[in-house]
């Protein structure tokens, strides 16, 4: 996965979470329904899993092991690692995880 797909996937989940948070917090504190709260938990869980998978695939394309993506969960490292994943170029040749994103057949 190249940088563009990683950034677009991350932006998708950021916008989805922002919309759900706006919907849930737009209600008064006494009126937050269990359905709204479960919607929030569902989207938060899905985005967390998806972002870990996006991070793992991006790390593989720069030649690093996937378990490093767990650092995306730690507040001290998440912004730094996200920035690195957005700007670090992919490996141009094959690596141990497969061909680079520009070499894959469409």
Secondary structure, 3 states (H helix, E strand, C coil): CCHHHHHHHHHHHHHHHHHHHHHHHCCCHHHCCHHHHHHHHHHHHHHHHHHHHHHHHHHHHCCCCHHHHHHHHCHHHHHHHHHHHHHCCCCCCCECCECCCCCCCC
